[in-house]
C-alpha cells in the first residue's frame, strides 16, 4: 500500500485533515475513496461545495480554497492499526505542513485526529479556543467514516458551522 498525495497550496481557506488513507484510497490514489465514507456528501450538504464532488475530483478542491492531508501517511484498514510512533512522526510533519502552507483553518476530520495532534483529552466540536499552530484556526469536526454512529444530519450541522466561518 502506498500513501496518497496531499493537495496543499499556500493560502487555503481550509485544510481537511484525516487520520490516514484507507486501503481504497491507496488503491485509487484519492482521498476519502471508501464508498462508505460520507466526506463528499457532507461537504455538499453543509454548503462547503457548490455541488456533490466525487473522490476522483479531490485535487480540484484547491480551486475552492480547500486542501487535503492526513496526520499519518500509511494506509490502513482501520485507524486502530496506527502506532504511537507513526502518530508522533505524523504530528511533527503535520505541524510543519500547517506552518508552511498557513491555511486559515485546519479542519480535523475526527476528534481522534485532533487529540493525536494537540494531546488534549477533552475536545468540543467546532472552533477551538487555542490553536496548535499560531495563525491557523483549529476546527474539530466528526469523522466522515460510515462507521461513525452520529446521524448524518448532526454531522452536517457541525460542518455548517465551518462553512459559516470561512
N, C-alpha and C positions, 0 to 999 in steps of 0.2 A: 504494500500500500504506500502510495506517495502523497505528500502534502499537496494542498491546492494553493494557487497563488492568491495573495492578498490583492485587494482592489483599494489602493490608497494613493491619494494625491494631497498636496498641501491645500489647506483652507476649506476642507469639507465642513458641511453643517453637522453631519452625524457620522460617526463610525460605529457600525454594529459589530459587537464582539461576542463570538460564541465560545463554547468550551473548546471544541476541536472538530475537525471534519468527520463526518460519518463515513462508513465504508462506501456507501453510494456516492457521496461527494468525491471521494478519492477516485472511484471508478470513472466518474463523469468529468471531473476537474472543475466542478461548480459548487458554490456554497449552498447550503440548505437544500440539497438534492434528494433527500429521502422523501418518498411520496407521502409519508405520514407527517412530515414536518409542515407546519402551517405558517411559516415565516412570510411567504409571499402573499398569502391571503390576509394575514394580519396587517401587513404594510398597506395593502389596498383598502381594507375595511376601516382602518384608522385614519385614512386620508393622507398618509405619508406618500403614497404614489398615486398618480392620476388614473392608473389602470392596473389590472392584475398582471404582474410580470411573472415570467417563469424562470426557473433556475438557470437555464441556458443564457439568460439575459443579465446575469449577475454583474458583469463588468460594465453594463450600461448605467448602473445606478450612480456612478460618479458624475454623470451628466446632471443628475438631480441634486448633487451635493452630498451623496451618501457613499460611504466606504464599507468594506467588509474585511474582517480579520478574525483570528481566534487566539485564545490565550495559549493553547498548545497546538503545535502543527501536526503531530502524528494522528492519523485517522484511527479510530477505534469503533467497535460496535456500541460501546457504552462509555460514558464519561467515567464510570467507576474503574475502568481499566487504566486510567491515567495515574502515574506515580507522583509522589510528593516532589521528587527531583524534577520531573517534567514540568510540574506546575511552577516550581521555583525558577527554572530556566525560562519558562514562558512568561512569567511575571516580569522578569528583567527585560526580556525582548519587547513585551507589550508596552512597558513604560517608555522604552527607547522609541518605539513607533509613535506613541502619542506625543512625546516631546519633539520628535522630528516633524510630524505632519500637522500638529496643532489643530485638530478639529475643534469646532465649537463645543460639541457634545460627544462624549463616549457613552454609547448605549450598550449596557451589558445584558445580553440575551440569556437571562437566568441569574438568580441570586447567587448561585454557587460560583459563577464566573467572578462576580464582584467580590465574594468572600475570599476567593483564592488570591485576588489582586490586593485587596485592601487589608486583609487579615482581620476584618471586623466580623463579629458573630451575629449581631442584630442589625438587620438592614431593612429599611422600609422600601416599598415600591416607589418609583418615581425619582425626582431630582434629589440628589444627596446634599446635605448641608456643607460638607467639605469634599474636596477633590483629591485624588491621588496625584495627579499631575497639575501643577499650577497653570491656570489659564484654560483648562479643559473641564467643562462641567460633567459630572458623573450622573448618569440616569440609569436606574435599575428597573428592568422590565422582566416579565416572566419568560421562561424558555418557550420557544415556539414548537418544541417537540410534541408529537402526538401522545407521548407518554405522560405529559403534564395533566393533572386532574382538574385544573381550573377550567371553567367553561370558556369557550372561545370569546363570547361577548365580554366577559370580565377581563380577559387578556387584552382585547381590542380597546377597551376603555382606558387601560393604562397606557397603551401606545398612543391613544388620542391625546393624552397629556403631553407626550413627547412632541407630537405634531404641533400642539399649541405653543410650545416654547421655541420652536425653530423659526 
